[in-house]
Amino acid sequence: MRSTHYHAVGRDHRPWYDRQRPDPFAAALRAVKSTLDPGAVLNPGVLIDPS
């Protein structure tokens, strides 16, 4: 079962999401997050660890 099946990924599903997410996608997500939300205000720690 994929952690992103039909619903958004939340804190409860984070461990499985981390195992299923490709590393290049994680790097892209971190880059976008740091650009658009440099203060880590929006959903801190849900999809990526706060910087």
Secondary structure, DSSP 8 states (H G I E B T S, - for coil): --TTSSS---GGGHHHHHHHS-HHHHHHHHHHHHHH-TT--SSTTSSS---
